[in-house]
Amino acid sequence: MTTRMTSHYLRCAGREIHFTEWGAGNGPTVIAWHGLARTGRDMDELAAHLSDRYRVICPDTIGRGLSQWSPAPRDEYTLAFYARIAADLIDGLELPQVHWVGTSMGGAIGTVCASGLFEPGLKAHIRSLVLNDNAPQLADAALARIRSYAGHPPAFDSVLELEAFFRQVYKPYGWLSEAQWRRLTETSTRRLPDGRVTPHYDPAMAQQFVHHPDDYLIWPHYDALELPVLCLRGVESDLVLPETTAEMLRRGPGVRGQATVVEVPGCGHAPALNVPAQLQLVREFIDRAEAG
């Protein structure tokens, strides 16, 4: 068993997908999936924390980080296609069962995977689901805000200017150390042909909100879940509203007593999963699910 991070590539749904792996050699496996305009490196702290016991796989979604950009953005930057990628990832790595931790978009991907409505074969593979500031319905005003910046990423002359931008945009993540801000920046930077730097994702991924405006309205998927669910809601989140998390407790896995909502203080959208209290919440939930 090793806790160090290694980098890998795998062809999934016909596209090259990059992922990092922690805790290689461990039996139980966690898939930790990042948010909309982010990369799998956001999960470094969580992966390191879990890797003493778990094998942790942190993918870059198609169009983000080191994964291939889609040649068909209208059709492939969708939750249904992301679920196809996840199915091929799980199959390619021969993972019989996994625990899923998803931040924002990564939580939505986990929900549609665990429901089995898009990829029926996946339902039996997912044992538990952590939704990090994600829910089956997202606030319209927050979605509009995300659309406004995600499709038009800014460019800067220097990496330090881009870091200043990230510190402003991702302030709701809560506390990050100086080293964590620097790593977030350096793992989220690509250089343009004119020499400027910009966030490391395909701007066309925002077409999801144009061509599939209700893609994140996924109550039918949530209602179909039959596994333990932990929803972490940033207290100041404008994306996941308290009335939505209350509804989550009244339906689907909530009705069966399988859903838990925890309000995370000191952050909005979305908790960075980088401080002991947040890491312990996730760890204890996965450990309970693993014990069965």
C-alpha positions in Angstrom: 0.0 0.0 0.0 1.2 3.5 -0.8 -0.3 6.9 0.0 1.5 8.8 -2.7 -0.2 10.2 -5.7 0.3 8.8 -9.2 -1.0 10.0 -12.5 -2.8 7.9 -15.1 -4.8 8.0 -18.3 -7.6 5.8 -19.5 -9.8 5.8 -22.6 -13.4 6.2 -21.4 -16.4 6.5 -23.8 -13.9 7.0 -26.6 -12.1 9.9 -24.9 -8.8 10.1 -23.0 -9.5 10.7 -19.3 -6.8 11.7 -16.8 -7.0 10.7 -13.1 -4.8 10.6 -10.1 -4.6 7.6 -7.8 -3.9 7.6 -4.1 -3.5 4.5 -1.8 -2.8 2.1 -4.6 -3.1 -1.5 -3.3 -5.9 -0.8 -0.9 -9.1 -2.7 -1.3 -12.0 -0.3 -0.7 -12.1 2.4 -3.3 -13.4 6.0 -3.3 -14.1 8.0 -6.4 -13.7 11.7 -5.7 -15.1 13.9 -8.5 -14.5 17.7 -8.7 -16.8 20.6 -9.6 -17.8 22.2 -12.8 -14.8 24.3 -13.8 -12.3 22.6 -11.6 -9.9 19.6 -11.8 -9.3 16.4 -9.8 -6.5 18.0 -8.0 -9.0 19.8 -5.8 -9.4 16.5 -4.0 -5.7 16.1 -3.0 -6.3 16.8 0.7 -9.3 14.4 0.9 -7.5 11.7 -1.1 -4.4 11.9 1.1 -6.6 11.8 4.2 -8.4 8.6 3.0 -5.5 6.9 1.4 -4.3 5.1 4.6 -7.2 2.7 4.1 -8.8 3.5 0.8 -7.7 3.5 -2.8 -8.8 7.0 -4.1 -9.4 7.8 -7.7 -9.7 11.5 -8.7 -10.7 12.0 -12.3 -10.5 15.2 -14.5 -13.8 15.4 -16.2 -13.7 15.5 -20.0 -12.8 19.1 -21.0 -11.1 19.9 -17.7 -7.5 19.6 -16.5 -5.5 17.0 -18.4 -8.4 15.1 -19.8 -9.2 15.4 -23.5 -11.5 18.2 -24.7 -14.7 17.0 -26.4 -14.9 17.3 -30.2 -18.7 17.3 -29.8 -19.4 19.7 -26.9 -23.1 19.9 -27.4 -23.6 16.2 -26.9 -20.8 15.3 -24.5 -20.7 18.0 -21.9 -23.8 16.5 -20.3 -24.5 14.5 -17.2 -25.5 11.5 -19.3 -22.2 11.4 -21.1 -20.3 12.0 -17.9 -22.1 8.9 -16.5 -20.9 6.9 -19.6 -17.3 8.0 -18.8 -17.7 7.0 -15.1 -19.1 3.6 -16.2 -16.0 3.0 -18.4 -13.7 4.2 -15.7 -15.1 1.8 -13.1 -15.1 -1.0 -15.6 -11.6 -0.2 -16.9 -10.2 -0.1 -13.4 -12.2 -3.3 -12.5 -13.8 -1.7 -9.4 -16.5 -4.0 -8.0 -17.8 -1.3 -5.7 -16.9 2.3 -4.8 -17.8 5.1 -2.5 -18.5 8.3 -4.3 -17.6 11.9 -3.1 -18.6 14.6 -5.5 -18.3 18.4 -5.2 -21.0 20.4 -7.0 -21.1 18.9 -10.6 -19.2 15.8 -9.3 -22.1 15.2 -6.9 -24.6 15.5 -9.7 -22.6 12.9 -11.7 -22.5 10.6 -8.7 -26.3 11.0 -8.3 -27.1 10.0 -11.9 -24.6 7.2 -11.8 -25.9 5.8 -8.5 -29.6 6.0 -9.7 -28.9 3.7 -12.6 -31.3 5.6 -14.9 -28.6 6.6 -17.4 -26.2 3.6 -16.9 -28.2 0.7 -15.3 -25.0 -1.3 -14.6 -23.6 1.4 -12.4 -26.2 1.2 -9.6 -24.8 -1.9 -8.0 -21.3 -0.5 -8.1 -21.8 2.5 -5.8 -22.1 1.9 -2.1 -22.4 5.4 -0.7 -22.7 9.0 -2.0 -21.3 12.3 -0.6 -22.8 15.4 -2.2 -20.6 18.3 -1.4 -22.8 21.4 -1.8 -24.9 19.7 -4.5 -28.6 18.8 -4.6 -31.1 17.5 -7.1 -32.3 21.1 -7.7 -30.0 24.2 -7.8 -30.8 27.8 -7.3 -31.5 29.6 -10.5 -29.7 32.8 -9.5 -26.5 30.9 -8.7 -26.7 28.9 -11.9 -26.9 32.2 -13.8 -23.8 33.4 -11.9 -21.9 30.3 -12.9 -23.0 30.6 -16.5 -21.8 34.2 -16.6 -18.1 33.3 -15.8 -17.8 29.6 -16.8 -18.3 30.2 -20.5 -16.0 33.2 -20.7 -12.9 32.5 -18.7 -10.7 35.5 -18.3 -7.0 35.6 -19.4 -4.2 37.3 -17.5 -0.6 38.2 -18.3 0.8 36.4 -15.2 0.0 33.4 -13.0 -0.1 35.7 -10.0 -2.9 37.7 -11.6 -4.8 34.5 -12.3 -4.2 33.4 -8.7 -5.8 36.7 -7.5 -8.8 36.0 -9.7 -9.1 32.5 -8.2 -8.9 33.8 -4.7 -11.8 36.1 -5.4 -14.0 33.6 -7.3 -13.4 30.8 -4.9 -13.5 32.7 -1.7 -16.7 30.8 -0.7 -14.5 27.6 -0.5 -13.5 28.8 3.0 -10.1 28.8 4.5 -7.2 27.6 2.3 -3.5 27.9 3.2 -1.1 29.9 1.1 0.3 26.7 -0.3 -3.2 25.4 -1.2 -4.1 28.6 -3.1 -0.9 28.2 -5.0 -1.5 24.6 -5.8 -5.1 25.4 -6.8 -3.8 28.0 -9.2 -0.9 26.0 -10.7 -3.1 22.9 -11.3 -5.8 25.1 -12.9 -3.7 27.1 -15.3 -3.1 26.8 -19.1 -1.2 29.2 -21.3 -2.9 30.6 -24.4 -1.1 31.0 -27.8 -0.6 34.7 -27.0 1.3 33.8 -23.8 -1.4 34.8 -21.4 -2.8 32.3 -18.8 -6.4 31.2 -18.3 -8.3 28.6 -16.2 -7.6 25.0 -17.4 -10.9 24.0 -19.0 -12.7 24.0 -22.3 -15.0 27.1 -22.3 -17.4 25.1 -24.5 -18.3 23.0 -21.4 -20.7 25.8 -20.5 -22.8 24.8 -23.5 -24.4 22.3 -21.1 -26.4 25.2 -19.7 -27.5 26.5 -23.1 -28.5 23.2 -24.8 -29.5 21.3 -21.7 -30.8 23.9 -19.3 -32.5 21.4 -17.0 -29.6 18.9 -16.9 -29.1 19.6 -13.2 -32.7 19.2 -12.3 -32.4 15.5 -11.3 -35.1 14.7 -8.7 -36.0 11.5 -10.5 -32.4 10.3 -10.1 -32.3 11.3 -6.5 -35.6 9.6 -5.8 -34.2 6.4 -7.3 -31.2 6.3 -4.9 -31.0 3.2 -2.7 -27.8 3.9 -0.7 -26.6 6.1 2.1 -26.3 9.8 1.2 -24.5 12.6 3.0 -25.2 16.1 1.8 -22.7 18.7 3.0 -24.1 22.2 2.5 -22.0 25.3 2.9 -23.9 27.5 5.3 -23.5 30.5 3.0 -24.1 28.6 -0.2 -26.3 30.3 -2.8 -26.5 27.2 -5.0 -28.0 24.7 -2.6 -30.8 26.3 -0.6 -32.0 25.1 2.8 -35.5 24.4 1.4 -34.0 22.0 -1.1 -32.0 20.1 1.5 -35.2 19.9 3.6 -37.0 18.4 0.6 -34.1 15.9 0.2 -35.0 14.6 3.6 -38.6 14.1 2.7 -38.2 12.0 -0.4 -36.0 9.4 -2.0 -33.3 8.1 0.4 -34.5 10.7 2.9 -37.8 8.8 3.4 -35.9 5.6 4.0 -33.7 7.2 6.6 -30.6 6.9 4.4 -30.0 10.7 3.8 -28.2 13.1 6.2 -27.7 16.8 5.7 -24.8 18.6 7.5 -24.4 22.4 7.4 -20.7 23.3 7.1 -19.8 26.6 8.7 -17.4 29.1 7.3 -18.0 28.5 3.6 -20.5 28.8 0.8 -20.2 27.0 -2.5 -18.4 24.7 -2.0 -16.5 23.5 1.1 -13.0 22.8 0.0 -12.7 19.5 1.9 -9.3 20.5 3.1 -9.6 21.1 6.9 -9.9 18.4 9.6 -13.5 18.9 10.5 -14.7 18.5 6.9 -12.3 15.6 6.2 -13.5 13.8 9.3 -17.2 14.2 8.3 -16.5 12.5 5.0 -14.2 9.9 6.6 -16.7 8.8 9.3 -19.5 8.6 6.7 -17.5 6.4 4.3 -16.2 4.2 7.2 -19.8 3.6 8.3 -20.9 2.7 4.8 -17.9 0.5 4.3 -18.7 -1.4 7.6 -22.2 -1.9 6.1 
